[in-house]
Amino acid sequence: MKTKLNVLTAMAVVLSFLAVREAYAADPQGLWNTEDDSAQVQLESCGDELCGHIVWLEEPLDDEGNPKVDAENPEPELRDRPIEGLKIVWGLKASGDGETWEDGQVYDPESGKTYNAKVSLEEPDTLELRGYVGVPLFGRTSTWTRAESAR
């Protein structure tokens, strides 16, 4: 009887560890390296939604040595905003499965275009960001990896 109790206790401990690990793994908040490692984006809670800002650029300066700005923005009054610090992801809402956030937007400062967006955690340290027009079928997926620390 005592052996059964020990086995059940050990199983309960293992299962609770796995439940805590799974809850941690399903958290997209944190620092992410973009697919080409040219930038780092901090994803964080913005109220009930998920949003993200560029916090580091591999090449933060333009050819004249000035900080890169949002030169392709369709709104002329926003074209002098620095790229570092720019909010590029917003409005993502948890889908309920614990792994996907959807109905958001992603802004591409290289083109000045904004797309519908969703993100999915494929693994604890791998995130897929899908930017699309209309429906997710018409878009592009970028795979981000969790950063160990800010650069």
DSSP file (Angstrom, degrees, kcal/mol; ACC not computed):
  #  RESIDUE AA STRUCTURE BP1 BP2  ACC     N-H-->O    O-->H-N    N-H-->O    O-->H-N    TCO  KAPPA ALPHA  PHI   PSI    X-CA   Y-CA   Z-CA
    1    1 A M     >        0   0    0      0, 0.0     4,-2.1     0, 0.0     5,-0.2   0.000 360.0 360.0 360.0 -42.6    0.0    0.0    0.0
    2    2 A K  H  >  +     0   0    0      1,-0.2     4,-2.3     2,-0.2     5,-0.1   0.875 360.0  53.8 -64.0 -36.4    2.8    2.4    0.9
    3    3 A T  H  > S+     0   0    0      2,-0.2     4,-2.4     1,-0.2    -1,-0.2   0.905 107.8  50.1 -64.2 -42.1    4.5    1.7   -2.5
    4    4 A K  H  > S+     0   0    0      1,-0.2     4,-2.7     2,-0.2    -1,-0.2   0.907 110.3  50.3 -61.9 -41.5    1.3    2.6   -4.3
    5    5 A L  H  X S+     0   0    0     -4,-2.1     4,-2.5     2,-0.2    -2,-0.2   0.907 110.6  49.2 -64.0 -42.2    1.0    5.8   -2.4
    6    6 A N  H  X S+     0   0    0     -4,-2.3     4,-2.5     2,-0.2    -2,-0.2   0.905 112.0  48.4 -63.4 -41.6    4.7    6.7   -3.2
    7    7 A V  H  X S+     0   0    0     -4,-2.4     4,-2.5     2,-0.2    -2,-0.2   0.921 112.7  48.1 -64.9 -44.1    4.1    6.0   -6.9
    8    8 A L  H  X S+     0   0    0     -4,-2.7     4,-2.3     2,-0.2    -2,-0.2   0.898 112.1  49.4 -63.3 -40.4    0.9    8.1   -6.9
    9    9 A T  H  X S+     0   0    0     -4,-2.5     4,-2.3     2,-0.2    -2,-0.2   0.924 111.3  48.9 -64.2 -44.5    2.7   11.0   -5.1
   10   10 A A  H  X S+     0   0    0     -4,-2.5     4,-2.4     1,-0.2    -2,-0.2   0.908 111.3  50.1 -62.0 -41.8    5.6   10.8   -7.5
   11   11 A M  H  X S+     0   0    0     -4,-2.5     4,-2.9     1,-0.2    -1,-0.2   0.902 109.5  51.2 -63.2 -40.8    3.1   10.9  -10.5
   12   12 A A  H  X S+     0   0    0     -4,-2.3     4,-2.3     2,-0.2    -1,-0.2   0.902 110.4  49.1 -63.5 -40.7    1.3   13.9   -9.0
   13   13 A V  H  X S+     0   0    0     -4,-2.3     4,-2.1     2,-0.2    -2,-0.2   0.933 113.3  46.5 -64.2 -45.7    4.6   15.8   -8.6
   14   14 A V  H  X S+     0   0    0     -4,-2.4     4,-2.5     1,-0.2    -2,-0.2   0.927 112.8  49.6 -62.8 -45.8    5.6   15.0  -12.2
   15   15 A L  H  X S+     0   0    0     -4,-2.9     4,-2.2     1,-0.2    -1,-0.2   0.886 110.9  49.1 -63.0 -39.5    2.2   16.0  -13.6
   16   16 A S  H  X S+     0   0    0     -4,-2.3     4,-2.3     2,-0.2    -1,-0.2   0.878 110.3  51.6 -69.2 -34.6    2.2   19.3  -11.7
   17   17 A F  H  X S+     0   0    0     -4,-2.1     4,-2.7     2,-0.2    -2,-0.2   0.930 111.0  48.0 -62.9 -44.2    5.7   20.0  -13.0
   18   18 A L  H  X S+     0   0    0     -4,-2.5     4,-2.7     1,-0.2    -2,-0.2   0.886 110.5  51.5 -64.2 -38.1    4.5   19.3  -16.5
   19   19 A A  H  X S+     0   0    0     -4,-2.2     4,-2.1     2,-0.2    -1,-0.2   0.914 112.3  45.6 -65.1 -42.3    1.4   21.5  -16.0
   20   20 A V  H  X S+     0   0    0     -4,-2.3     4,-2.2     2,-0.2    -2,-0.2   0.921 113.9  49.4 -65.7 -43.3    3.6   24.4  -14.8
   21   21 A R  H  X S+     0   0    0     -4,-2.7     4,-2.9     1,-0.2    -2,-0.2   0.902 110.5  50.7 -62.2 -41.5    6.0   23.9  -17.6
   22   22 A E  H  X S+     0   0    0     -4,-2.7     4,-1.4     2,-0.2    -1,-0.2   0.896 109.3  50.5 -64.9 -39.9    3.2   23.8  -20.2
   23   23 A A  H  < S+     0   0    0     -4,-2.1    -1,-0.2     1,-0.2    -2,-0.2   0.905 113.7  45.5 -64.2 -40.4    1.8   27.1  -18.8
   24   24 A Y  H >< S+     0   0    0     -4,-2.2     3,-1.6     1,-0.2    -2,-0.2   0.924 109.6  55.1 -65.8 -43.6    5.2   28.7  -19.0
   25   25 A A  H 3< S+     0   0    0     -4,-2.9    -1,-0.2     1,-0.3    -2,-0.2   0.789 101.1  59.4 -62.3 -27.9    5.8   27.3  -22.5
   26   26 A A  T 3< S+     0   0    0     -4,-1.4    -1,-0.3    -5,-0.2    -2,-0.1   0.146  80.2 104.5 -90.2  21.3    2.6   28.9  -23.8
   27   27 A D    <   -     0   0    0     -3,-1.6    72,-0.0     1,-0.1    -3,-0.0  -0.887  46.0-175.0-105.7 109.8    3.6   32.4  -22.9
   28   28 A P        +     0   0    0      0, 0.0    15,-0.2     0, 0.0    -1,-0.1   0.560  49.8 113.5 -79.7  -5.9    4.7   34.4  -26.0
   29   29 A Q        +     0   0    0     13,-0.1     2,-0.3    23,-0.0    15,-0.2  -0.398  51.9  61.6 -67.9 141.1    5.7   37.4  -23.9
   30   30 A G  E    S-A   43   0A   0     13,-2.5    13,-3.0    -2,-0.1     2,-0.5  -0.900  90.2 -37.9 140.6-168.3    9.4   38.1  -23.9
   31   31 A L  E     -A   42   0A   0     -2,-0.3   116,-2.9   116,-0.3     2,-0.4  -0.800  53.9-170.5 -98.5 129.1   12.3   39.0  -26.2
   32   32 A W  E     -AB  41 146A   0      9,-2.6     9,-2.7    -2,-0.5     2,-0.4  -0.952  19.7-138.1-126.0 138.2   12.3   37.5  -29.7
   33   33 A N  E     -AB  40 145A   0    112,-3.5   112,-1.6    -2,-0.4     7,-0.2  -0.794  32.3-121.2 -87.1 132.9   14.9   37.4  -32.5
   34   34 A T    >   -     0   0    0      5,-2.4     3,-2.0    -2,-0.4   111,-0.1  -0.220  33.9 -93.7 -68.8 167.5   13.4   38.0  -35.9
   35   35 A E  T 3  S+     0   0    0      1,-0.3    -1,-0.1     2,-0.1   109,-0.0   0.841 126.9  37.4 -53.6 -41.2   13.8   35.3  -38.6
   36   36 A D  T 3  S-     0   0    0      3,-0.0    -1,-0.3   108,-0.0   108,-0.1   0.303 108.4-120.7 -96.1   9.3   16.9   36.9  -40.2
   37   37 A D  S <  S+     0   0    0     -3,-2.0    -2,-0.1     2,-0.1     3,-0.1   0.717  78.6 123.6  59.6  23.2   18.3   38.0  -36.8
   38   38 A S  S    S+     0   0    0      1,-0.1    20,-3.0    19,-0.1    21,-0.4   0.583  74.4  15.5 -88.1  -9.8   18.3   41.7  -38.0
   39   39 A A  E     - C   0  57A   0     18,-0.2    -5,-2.4    19,-0.1     2,-0.4  -0.984  62.7-134.4-155.1 161.6   16.1   42.8  -35.0
   40   40 A Q  E     -AC  33  56A   0     16,-2.1    15,-2.7    -2,-0.3    16,-1.2  -0.984  20.0-161.6-120.6 137.8   14.8   41.9  -31.6
   41   41 A V  E     -AC  32  54A   0     -9,-2.7    -9,-2.6    -2,-0.4     2,-0.7  -0.971  10.9-144.4-121.7 131.2   11.1   42.5  -30.7
   42   42 A Q  E     -AC  31  53A   0     11,-2.7    11,-1.6    -2,-0.4     2,-0.4  -0.857  15.9-160.7 -94.4 112.7    9.8   42.6  -27.2
   43   43 A L  E     +AC  30  52A   0    -13,-3.0   -13,-2.5    -2,-0.7     2,-0.3  -0.804  24.3 156.6 -92.3 134.8    6.3   41.0  -27.0
   44   44 A E  E     - C   0  51A   0      7,-2.9     7,-2.7    -2,-0.4     2,-0.3  -0.955  45.7 -82.0-152.3 167.1    4.3   42.0  -24.0
   45   45 A S  E     - C   0  50A   0     -2,-0.3     2,-0.4     5,-0.2     5,-0.2  -0.581  30.5-173.9 -75.6 132.1    0.8   42.4  -22.6
   46   46 A C  E >   - C   0  49A   0      3,-3.4     3,-1.3    -2,-0.3     2,-0.4  -0.779  67.9 -63.8-123.5  83.2   -1.1   45.5  -23.6
   47   47 A G  T 3  S-     0   0    0     -2,-0.4    -1,-0.1     1,-0.2     0, 0.0  -0.628 117.8 -15.9  71.1-126.3   -4.2   45.2  -21.6
   48   48 A D  T 3  S+     0   0    0     -2,-0.4    46,-0.5    -3,-0.1    -1,-0.2   0.344 130.9  71.4 -89.3   5.9   -6.0   42.1  -22.8
   49   49 A E  E <  S-C   46   0A   0     -3,-1.3    -3,-3.4    44,-0.1     2,-0.4  -0.679  78.6-117.7-119.9 171.0   -4.0   42.0  -26.0
   50   50 A L  E     +CD  45  92A   0     42,-2.2    42,-1.7    -5,-0.2     2,-0.3  -0.910  34.7 170.1-109.8 136.3   -0.4   41.2  -27.1
   51   51 A C  E     -C   44   0A   0     -7,-2.7    -7,-2.9    -2,-0.4     2,-0.3  -0.908  14.3-151.8-139.1 168.2    1.8   43.8  -28.7
   52   52 A G  E     -CD  43  89A   0     37,-2.8    36,-2.2    -2,-0.3    37,-1.8  -1.000   4.6-163.6-149.9 145.5    5.4   44.2  -29.6
   53   53 A H  E     -CD  42  87A   0    -11,-1.6   -11,-2.7    -2,-0.3     2,-0.5  -0.937  30.7-112.9-124.6 145.5    8.1   46.8  -30.1
   54   54 A I  E     +C   41   0A   0     32,-2.4    31,-3.4    -2,-0.3   -13,-0.2  -0.683  37.4 170.5 -74.4 124.7   11.4   46.7  -31.9
   55   55 A V  E     +     0   0A   0    -15,-2.7     2,-0.3    -2,-0.5   -14,-0.2   0.533  61.5  25.1-113.8 -11.3   14.1   47.1  -29.2
   56   56 A W  E     -C   40   0A   0    -16,-1.2   -16,-2.1    95,-0.0     2,-0.4  -0.974  57.5-164.7-155.3 138.8   17.2   46.3  -31.1
   57   57 A L  E     -C   39   0A   0     -2,-0.3   -18,-0.2   -18,-0.2   -19,-0.1  -0.978  21.3-142.6-122.9 138.5   18.4   46.6  -34.7
   58   58 A E  S    S+     0   0    0    -20,-3.0    -1,-0.1    -2,-0.4   -19,-0.1   0.890 106.9  27.2 -62.6 -38.9   21.5   44.9  -36.2
   59   59 A E  S    S+     0   0    0    -21,-0.4    -1,-0.3     1,-0.1     9,-0.1  -0.777  72.8 165.7-123.7  85.1   22.0   48.0  -38.3
   60   60 A P        +     0   0    0      0, 0.0     8,-3.1     0, 0.0     2,-0.3   0.627  56.0  70.4 -77.8 -12.7   20.4   50.9  -36.4
   61   61 A L  B    S-J   67   0B   0      6,-0.3     2,-0.0     1,-0.1     8,-0.0  -0.803  72.0-135.0-111.2 147.5   22.0   53.7  -38.5
   62   62 A D    >   -     0   0    0      4,-3.3     3,-1.8    -2,-0.3    -1,-0.1  -0.158  47.4 -80.3 -83.0-174.0   21.4   54.8  -42.0
   63   63 A D  T 3  S+     0   0    0      1,-0.3    -1,-0.1     2,-0.1    -2,-0.0   0.753 131.5  52.5 -62.7 -25.2   24.2   55.6  -44.5
   64   64 A E  T 3  S-     0   0    0      2,-0.1    -1,-0.3     3,-0.0    -3,-0.0   0.426 121.2-105.2 -90.2   0.5   24.7   59.1  -43.0
   65   65 A G  S <  S+     0   0    0     -3,-1.8    -2,-0.1     1,-0.3     3,-0.0   0.597  79.4 129.4  87.3  11.0   25.1   57.7  -39.5
   66   66 A N  S    S-     0   0    0      1,-0.1    -4,-3.3     3,-0.0    -1,-0.3  -0.671  70.7 -88.2 -95.8 153.8   21.7   58.8  -38.3
   67   67 A P  B     -J   61   0B   0      0, 0.0    -6,-0.3     0, 0.0    -1,-0.1  -0.344  52.6-103.1 -58.1 137.7   19.2   56.5  -36.5
   68   68 A K        -     0   0    0     -8,-3.1    15,-2.4    -9,-0.1    16,-0.4  -0.358  43.1-159.5 -63.0 141.6   17.0   54.7  -39.1
   69   69 A V  B     -K   82   0C   0     13,-0.3     2,-2.3    14,-0.1     3,-0.2  -0.746  33.8 -93.7-122.1 169.7   13.5   56.1  -39.3
   70   70 A D    >   +     0   0    0     11,-2.4     3,-1.7     8,-0.3    11,-0.2  -0.353  59.3 156.9 -79.1  57.4   10.1   55.0  -40.5
   71   71 A A  T 3   +     0   0    0     -2,-2.3    -1,-0.2     1,-0.3     8,-0.1   0.703  64.9  54.3 -64.1 -24.1   10.7   56.5  -44.0
   72   72 A E  T 3  S+     0   0    0     37,-0.6    -1,-0.3    -3,-0.2    -2,-0.1   0.391  74.7 130.6 -92.8   3.8    8.2   54.3  -45.8
   73   73 A N    <   -     0   0    0     -3,-1.7     6,-0.1     1,-0.2    40,-0.1  -0.332  60.5-136.2 -59.1 134.5    5.3   55.1  -43.6
   74   74 A P  S    S+     0   0    0      0, 0.0    -1,-0.2     0, 0.0     3,-0.1   0.690  92.2  74.1 -67.0 -16.4    2.2   56.0  -45.7
   75   75 A E  S >  S-     0   0    0      1,-0.2     3,-2.5     2,-0.0     4,-0.4  -0.866  75.4-153.1 -99.1 109.3    1.5   58.9  -43.3
   76   76 A P  G >  S+     0   0    0      0, 0.0     3,-1.4     0, 0.0     4,-0.2   0.814  91.6  61.6 -52.2 -35.7    4.1   61.6  -44.0
   77   77 A E  G 3  S+     0   0    0      1,-0.3     3,-0.2     2,-0.1    -2,-0.0   0.638 104.6  50.0 -69.1 -11.8    4.0   63.0  -40.4
   78   78 A L  G X  S+     0   0    0     -3,-2.5     3,-1.5     1,-0.1    -8,-0.3   0.423  81.7  94.6-102.6   0.0    5.2   59.6  -39.1
   79   79 A R  T <  S+     0   0    0     -3,-1.4    -1,-0.1    -4,-0.4    -2,-0.1   0.590  79.1  57.1 -73.2 -10.1    8.2   59.2  -41.4
   80   80 A D  T 3  S+     0   0    0     -3,-0.2    -1,-0.3    -4,-0.2    -9,-0.1   0.340  77.3 118.5-101.5   8.1   10.7   60.7  -38.9
   81   81 A R  S <  S-     0   0    0     -3,-1.5   -11,-2.4   -11,-0.2     2,-0.1  -0.529  71.8-112.2 -70.8 135.9    9.9   58.2  -36.1
   82   82 A P  B     -K   69   0C   0      0, 0.0   -13,-0.3     0, 0.0    -1,-0.1  -0.420  13.5-137.6 -65.9 144.0   12.9   56.0  -35.1
   83   83 A I  S >  S+     0   0    0    -15,-2.4     3,-2.3   -23,-0.2   -29,-0.3   0.918  88.0  80.5 -68.0 -44.5   12.6   52.3  -36.0
   84   84 A E  T 3  S+     0   0    0    -16,-0.4   -29,-0.2     1,-0.3     3,-0.1  -0.495 103.8  20.6 -64.2 128.5   14.1   51.3  -32.6
   85   85 A G  T 3  S+     0   0    0    -31,-3.4    -1,-0.3     1,-0.3     2,-0.2   0.281  92.1 141.8  95.3  -9.0   11.2   51.6  -30.2
   86   86 A L    <   -     0   0    0     -3,-2.3   -32,-2.4   -32,-0.1     2,-0.6  -0.462  54.4-126.3 -71.6 131.9    8.6   51.3  -32.9
   87   87 A K  E     +D   53   0A   0    -34,-0.2   -34,-0.3    -2,-0.2     3,-0.1  -0.685  39.1 163.1 -75.3 120.8    5.4   49.3  -32.1
   88   88 A I  E     +     0   0A   0    -36,-2.2    19,-2.9    -2,-0.6     2,-0.4   0.523  59.3  47.8-118.0 -10.9    5.1   46.8  -35.0
   89   89 A V  E     +DE  52 106A   0    -37,-1.8   -37,-2.8    17,-0.2     2,-0.3  -0.999  66.1 147.3-132.0 133.4    2.7   44.2  -33.5
   90   90 A W  E     + E   0 105A   0     15,-2.0    15,-2.8    -2,-0.4   -39,-0.2  -0.991  45.0  36.8-157.8 161.5   -0.6   45.0  -31.8
   91   91 A G  E     +     0   0A   0     -2,-0.3     2,-0.3    13,-0.2   -40,-0.1   0.540  63.5 155.4  77.1   9.0   -4.1   43.9  -31.1
   92   92 A L  E     -D   50   0A   0    -42,-1.7   -42,-2.2    13,-0.1     2,-0.4  -0.539  23.6-163.2 -74.0 131.7   -3.4   40.1  -30.8
   93   93 A K  E     -F  102   0A   0      9,-2.9     9,-2.9    -2,-0.3   -44,-0.1  -0.915  26.5-103.6-117.2 140.8   -6.0   38.3  -28.8
   94   94 A A  E     -F  101   0A   0    -46,-0.5     7,-0.2    -2,-0.4   -46,-0.0  -0.377  22.9-150.4 -60.9 134.6   -5.7   34.8  -27.2
   95   95 A S        -     0   0    0      5,-2.7    -1,-0.1    -2,-0.1     6,-0.1   0.668  40.2-110.0 -83.0 -16.9   -7.6   32.3  -29.3
   96   96 A G  S    S+     0   0    0      4,-0.4     5,-0.1     0, 0.0    -2,-0.1   0.227 100.5  92.9 107.1 -14.2   -8.3   30.1  -26.3
   97   97 A D  S    S-     0   0    0      3,-0.3     4,-0.1     1,-0.0    -3,-0.0   0.529  92.1-124.0 -89.0  -5.0   -6.1   27.2  -27.2
   98   98 A G  S    S+     0   0    0      2,-0.3     3,-0.1     1,-0.1    -4,-0.0   0.451  99.1  64.8  79.9  -0.3   -3.2   28.6  -25.2
   99   99 A E  S    S+     0   0    0      1,-0.2    22,-2.7    21,-0.0     2,-0.4   0.492  90.4  61.1-128.5 -10.0   -0.9   28.5  -28.2
  100  100 A T  E     - G   0 120A   0     20,-0.2    -5,-2.7    18,-0.0    -4,-0.4  -0.966  48.3-172.2-131.0 139.4   -2.3   31.0  -30.7
  101  101 A W  E     +FG  94 119A   0     18,-2.7    18,-2.9    -2,-0.4    -7,-0.3  -0.998  25.8 165.6-125.8 131.5   -3.0   34.8  -30.6
  102  102 A E  E     +F   93   0A   0     -9,-2.9    -9,-2.9    -2,-0.4    16,-0.2  -0.727  38.3  59.9-139.7-177.7   -5.0   36.2  -33.5
  103  103 A D  E    S+     0   0A   0     14,-0.3    15,-0.2    -2,-0.2    -1,-0.1   0.767  80.8 121.3  63.8  29.3   -7.0   39.2  -35.0
  104  104 A G  E     - G   0 117A   0     13,-2.1    13,-2.0    -3,-0.1     2,-0.3  -0.301  57.2-117.1-106.7-167.0   -4.0   41.5  -34.6
  105  105 A Q  E     -EG  90 116A   0    -15,-2.8   -15,-2.0    11,-0.3     2,-0.4  -0.958  13.8-161.4-133.6 149.9   -1.9   43.7  -36.9
  106  106 A V  E     -EG  89 115A   0      9,-2.5     9,-3.0    -2,-0.3     2,-0.4  -1.000  10.1-151.0-133.0 135.3    1.8   43.7  -37.9
  107  107 A Y  E     - G   0 114A   0    -19,-2.9     7,-0.2    -2,-0.4     3,-0.1  -0.896   2.1-153.6-108.0 132.0    3.5   46.7  -39.4
  108  108 A D  E >>> - G   0 113A   0      5,-3.0     4,-2.7    -2,-0.4     5,-0.9  -0.891   4.7-168.4-104.1 103.7    6.5   46.2  -41.8
  109  109 A P  T 345S+     0   0    0      0, 0.0   -37,-0.6     0, 0.0    -1,-0.1   0.726  83.9  64.1 -66.9 -19.4    8.7   49.4  -41.5
  110  110 A E  T 345S+     0   0    0      1,-0.2    -2,-0.0     3,-0.1    -3,-0.0   0.849 120.9  20.0 -70.6 -32.5   10.7   48.3  -44.6
  111  111 A S  T <45S-     0   0    0     -3,-0.9    -1,-0.2     2,-0.2     3,-0.1   0.621  98.3-126.5-108.1 -18.6    7.6   48.6  -46.9
  112  112 A G  T  <5 +     0   0    0     -4,-2.7     2,-0.3     1,-0.3    -2,-0.0   0.643  65.9 133.5  79.0  14.4    5.4   50.8  -44.8
  113  113 A K  E   < -G  108   0A   0     -5,-0.9    -5,-3.0   -40,-0.1     2,-0.4  -0.753  46.5-149.0-104.5 147.4    2.5   48.3  -45.0
  114  114 A T  E     -G  107   0A   0     -2,-0.3     2,-0.3    -7,-0.2    -7,-0.2  -0.932  18.7-174.0-113.1 136.6    0.3   46.9  -42.2
  115  115 A Y  E     -G  106   0A   0     -9,-3.0    -9,-2.5    -2,-0.4    18,-0.2  -0.861  32.9 -98.3-125.4 157.7   -1.1   43.4  -42.4
  116  116 A N  E     -GH 105 132A   0     16,-2.3    16,-2.3    -2,-0.3     2,-0.3  -0.429  52.2-161.2 -64.2 153.8   -3.5   41.3  -40.4
  117  117 A A  E     +GH 104 131A   0    -13,-2.0   -13,-2.1    14,-0.2     2,-0.3  -0.985  27.1 175.5-145.9 152.5   -1.5   39.1  -38.0
  118  118 A K  E     - H   0 130A   0     12,-1.5    12,-3.1    -2,-0.3     2,-0.4  -0.971  15.0-154.1-146.5 151.7   -1.6   36.0  -35.9
  119  119 A V  E     -GH 101 129A   0    -18,-2.9   -18,-2.7    -2,-0.3     2,-0.4  -0.960   6.5-169.9-127.2 147.9    1.1   34.3  -33.8
  120  120 A S  E     -GH 100 128A   0      8,-2.0     8,-3.0    -2,-0.4     2,-0.8  -1.000  22.0-133.9-135.6 136.3    1.5   30.7  -32.7
  121  121 A L  E     + H   0 127A   0    -22,-2.7     6,-0.2    -2,-0.4    -2,-0.0  -0.821  23.6 177.1 -87.8 113.0    3.9   29.2  -30.3
  122  122 A E  E    S-     0   0A   0      4,-2.0    -1,-0.2    -2,-0.8     5,-0.2   0.832  74.8  -5.6 -83.2 -36.0    5.3   26.1  -32.0
  123  123 A E  E >  S- H   0 126A   0      3,-1.5     3,-1.6    -3,-0.1    -1,-0.3  -0.894  89.8 -88.7-145.9 169.0    7.6   25.3  -29.2
  124  124 A P  T 3  S+     0   0    0      0, 0.0   -97,-0.1     0, 0.0     3,-0.0   0.823 129.6  30.6 -54.8 -30.7    8.5   27.2  -26.0
  125  125 A D  T 3  S+     0   0    0      1,-0.1    21,-1.9    21,-0.1     2,-0.4   0.157 108.9  77.5-116.3  18.2   11.2   29.1  -27.9
  126  126 A T  E <   -HI 123 145A   0     -3,-1.6    -4,-2.0    19,-0.2    -3,-1.5  -0.983  53.7-179.5-133.2 122.9    9.8   29.2  -31.4
  127  127 A L  E     -HI 121 144A   0     17,-2.6    17,-3.3    -2,-0.4     2,-0.6  -0.954  15.1-151.2-122.2 137.1    7.1   31.6  -32.5
  128  128 A E  E     -HI 120 143A   0     -8,-3.0    -8,-2.0    -2,-0.4     2,-0.6  -0.948   8.4-163.8-110.2 122.9    5.5   31.8  -35.9
  129  129 A L  E     -HI 119 142A   0     13,-3.0    13,-2.9    -2,-0.6     2,-0.6  -0.917   5.3-162.7-104.1 121.6    4.2   35.2  -36.9
  130  130 A R  E     -HI 118 141A   0    -12,-3.1   -12,-1.5    -2,-0.6     2,-0.4  -0.928   4.2-170.3-109.1 117.4    1.8   35.1  -39.9
  131  131 A G  E     +HI 117 140A   0      9,-2.5     9,-2.6    -2,-0.6     2,-0.3  -0.901  21.8 159.6-102.9 134.3    1.2   38.4  -41.7
  132  132 A Y  E     -HI 116 139A   0    -16,-2.3   -16,-2.3    -2,-0.4     2,-0.5  -0.964  41.1-124.8-152.8 164.9   -1.7   38.3  -44.2
  133  133 A V  S    S-     0   0    0      5,-2.3     2,-1.6     2,-0.4     5,-0.3  -0.972  87.6 -25.5-113.7 123.6   -4.2   40.2  -46.3
  134  134 A G  S    S+     0   0    0     -2,-0.5    -2,-0.1     3,-0.1     5,-0.0  -0.571 132.9  16.1  78.9 -88.1   -7.8   39.1  -45.9
  135  135 A V  S >  S-     0   0    0     -2,-1.6     3,-2.1     3,-0.0    -2,-0.4  -0.873  82.7-109.6-120.9 153.8   -7.4   35.5  -44.8
  136  136 A P  T 3  S+     0   0    0      0, 0.0     3,-0.2     0, 0.0    -5,-0.1   0.706 110.6  74.1 -56.8 -20.3   -4.3   33.7  -43.4
  137  137 A L  T 3  S+     0   0    0      1,-0.2     2,-1.1    -5,-0.1    -3,-0.1   0.849  92.2  58.1 -60.0 -33.3   -4.0   31.7  -46.7
  138  138 A F  S <  S+     0   0    0     -3,-2.1    -5,-2.3    -5,-0.3     2,-0.3  -0.679  98.7  62.7-101.2  79.8   -2.8   34.8  -48.4
  139  139 A G  E    S- I   0 132A   0     -2,-1.1     2,-0.4    -7,-0.2    -7,-0.2  -0.897  74.2 -91.9-169.0-162.6    0.3   35.8  -46.4
  140  140 A R  E     - I   0 131A   0     -9,-2.6    -9,-2.5    -2,-0.3     2,-0.4  -0.995  23.2-141.9-139.2 140.8    3.8   35.0  -45.2
  141  141 A T  E     - I   0 130A   0     -2,-0.4     2,-0.4   -11,-0.2   -11,-0.2  -0.885  11.3-166.0-107.0 134.2    5.0   33.3  -42.1
  142  142 A S  E     - I   0 129A   0    -13,-2.9   -13,-3.0    -2,-0.4     2,-0.6  -0.974  13.6-142.3-117.3 130.8    8.1   34.4  -40.2
  143  143 A T  E     - I   0 128A   0     -2,-0.4     2,-0.3   -15,-0.2   -15,-0.2  -0.839  18.7-169.7 -98.6 122.9    9.7   32.2  -37.6
  144  144 A W  E     - I   0 127A   0    -17,-3.3   -17,-2.6    -2,-0.6     2,-0.4  -0.807   9.0-146.8-108.5 150.4   11.1   34.0  -34.6
  145  145 A T  E     -BI  33 126A   0   -112,-1.6  -112,-3.5    -2,-0.3   -19,-0.2  -0.932  27.7-103.9-118.1 143.4   13.3   32.5  -31.8
  146  146 A R  E     -B   32   0A   0    -21,-1.9     2,-0.3    -2,-0.4  -114,-0.3  -0.419  37.7-129.2 -65.3 133.5   13.3   33.4  -28.2
  147  147 A A        -     0   0    0   -116,-2.9  -116,-0.3    -2,-0.1     3,-0.1  -0.616   2.7-144.7 -85.9 142.8   16.3   35.6  -27.3
  148  148 A E  S    S-     0   0    0     -2,-0.3     2,-0.3     1,-0.3    -1,-0.1   0.879  80.2 -21.3 -70.0 -39.2   18.5   34.7  -24.3
  149  149 A S  S    S-     0   0    0     -3,-0.0    -1,-0.3  -118,-0.0     2,-0.1  -0.971  82.0 -74.9-161.5 167.5   19.1   38.4  -23.6
  150  150 A A              0   0    0     -2,-0.3   -94,-0.0     1,-0.1  -119,-0.0  -0.421 360.0 360.0 -69.4 146.6   19.0   41.8  -25.2
  151  151 A R              0   0    0     -2,-0.1    -1,-0.1    -4,-0.0   -95,-0.0   0.455 360.0 360.0 -86.6 360.0   21.9   42.5  -27.5
